[in-house]
Amino acid sequence: MKIVDEPRRRAGQSKSETTRERILDAAAFVLARKGYAGARLDDIARVADMKAGSLYYHFSSREALVAEVMAVGVNQTFETVTARLAALPEAAGAESRMRTALETHLLCLIELNDYARANSKLNGQVPSSIQSQHNANEAKYGKLWRKLFRDGETDGTFRSDMSLSAIRMFVLGAMAWAIEWYKPENGSAEVLARDFATFVLDGLRKRS
């Protein structure tokens, strides 16, 4: 079962909202493959099965569309991980919370592949105004991960003899790279996420 529901598809949406989401999906698809400089509005409109001029009914500019794709990529993952953590029992410890976050984050990256790929490709390519907005979104999500690592170290669950800040960056980087090599035919994404979380936690866990 997918960790992420059909993105942004809700009952009662207007035709305009549904069309806007179709444009975003098309833009993520094109941007993930062509990058910022190579992606044209004509390409996005073709994938969305509409005329290029119609895009402006939903987005004021190409830059606004790109910024929204990047925001969706970060925010969907952030919101999904946050919701999964909130659903844990109140007494859930640092290890349980970390496992949930690791598995959910990795599955989000795999299942929201075009958005994740687009973010990876666009990061550093886009104008400074879009990059600043993206950095702010990523910083909000990064704060959640810093807390997960810090809580585990504070309560004695995780080791304190190494730089958890550096380990956090290694772990997030490793998960980000999965969107480049993962193929469904190589095995279940759920099993991959579970095995990766176990691998990380085995290294983080404080030794007796």
N, C-alpha and C positions, 0 to 999 in steps of 0.2 A: 504494500500500500504506500502511495506517495506521501512523503512527509509534508509536502506543500499541496494545498488544494489548488484547483484550477485558478491561476492567479487573477485576482481582481474580478472574477466572474460572480456576480451576486444577483439574486432574484430581484426583479423590480427595477433593474437598470434601464435608463432611457436609451433610445437608439443612438443618441449623440455620445453617451458614455461608452457604449459598446464599440462604436466606431473609433473613438479616441484610443481605446485599449488595443484595438486591432492595429492602429497606426504605431503605437508604442512597440507592440510585438514585432511588427515589420521593421521598424527602425533598429531595434535590438539585433535582429537577424542580419541586417545589412551592415550596421556598424561593427558587429563582431567579426565580420569577414573583410571589410574594406577600410576600417579605421575612420578617423575624423575627416581627413583630407579626401579620401577616396569615395566616401558615401555621398551620393547625390539624392536630392529629393525625388527625382524621377525614379531612382532605384527603389526607394522606400515606398513610393506610391504604387509601383508595379507589384511589389510583394503584397501590399495591402489591398490590391485590386481596386484602385481608385485613381482619379486624376491628381496630378501633382498640385494643381492649384487648390484642390479641395483640402489639402493638409492645413492650409492657413485658416480654415474655419475652426480648427481645433488647437493649433499652435501658432503663436504670433511670428515665429521665425525658426529657421533651422537650428539655431543655437538653443532656443527654448526647448525644442524637441530632444536634442542631444542631452541637455541638462536633466530633463525628466527621465530619460532612459537610465542615466547614471544614478539618479535618485531612487528610482524603482528598484534597481539592482541591489543597492545597499539596504534600502528600507524594508523590502520584502524579507530579506534574510534576517535583519535585526528584529523585525516584528514577529517572525516565526520562532526564532530562538527565544525571545522574551516570553512569548506565549507558552512555549513548552516548559520553560523554567517556572513560570507562574503556576503551571498545572501540577507541579511536583508537590508532594506532601510538605507541610510546613517544617517538619523535622528532617527533611532531606539534607544530608551532609554535603560537604564541599566536593567529595569525589562523585557522588551521584549527580550533582549539578553540573560538574565539569563533563561527565560522560554525556549527559543530555545535550549540553551545548555543542560538544564536539560532533556528535552524531548528527544533530539537526543542522548545524552549519555546513558540514560536508555534503549532506543530502540536498540541502538548498542549492549549493553551488552546482551540483550535478544536474538537478532537475530544472533549475532556472538557467540552463547552460548559456543561452544567447545573451541574457543580461549579464551574467558573470563574465563571459568572454568579452562582451562589449566594454565593461568596466575596465578589464585588464588591458585591453588594447587602447582605450581612449585615455587612460590615466597618463598625463604628461603631454598628450597631443592637443588637448582642447585649450581654448583661450583662458586667460587667467581668471576671468569672472566665473566661468563654469568650474574650473579647477578648484577655486576657493570654496564654492558651494559643495562640491564633492568632498573635499577634505574635511569640511565641517560635519558632513553626514558620516564619514568614516570615523571621525574622532568620537562621535557619540557612540558608535558601535564599539570602538576600541576601548572605551571606558568600561563597558560591560565585561569585556575579556580581562582587563586589568583587575577588576574586582574579583572575578572568579579565581584567578591565580593568587591574588593577595589573600583572599579568605582561606584558601587551602593552606597557605603558608602560615597564616596567623593562628589557625586552630590546630596546627601540628600534623595535618593530613599530608601535606606536600613537603618535600625536602627543602632545606634552607641553605644547603651547601653549594648552590649554583645560582646563576643569574636567571631568575624566573622571567625577567623582562626579555632577555634574549631568547629564552626557550619559547615564550609566547609568540615572538616574531617568527621563529623557526616553524612552529606549529601552524600558524595562520598562513605562512608562505607555502608550506607543504600542501595544505588543503586547497589553496588557490591554484596550485599547479595541477591538481587532479582534473580540472576541467579540460586540460590539454591532452591528457593521456587516457582518461577513463572511456571504456567502450562497454556497452551493456553485454555484449557477447563474451566479455572476459569475466563475468560474474555479477552477482546481485549487488546493487549499490548499498542496500541495507547491511549486507554482510561486510562489505568493504568498510562502511562507516563504523560498524561495531568493532571490527578488528583494529581499525586505526585508533579508536578511542581506548581500547584495551592496551595497545602498544604505548600510547602516550601516558596513560595512567600508571602503567608498570614502571615507567621511567620517573614519573613525578612523585610516586608514593614514597613517603618517608620510611627509611629502613629501620628495622628494630635494632 
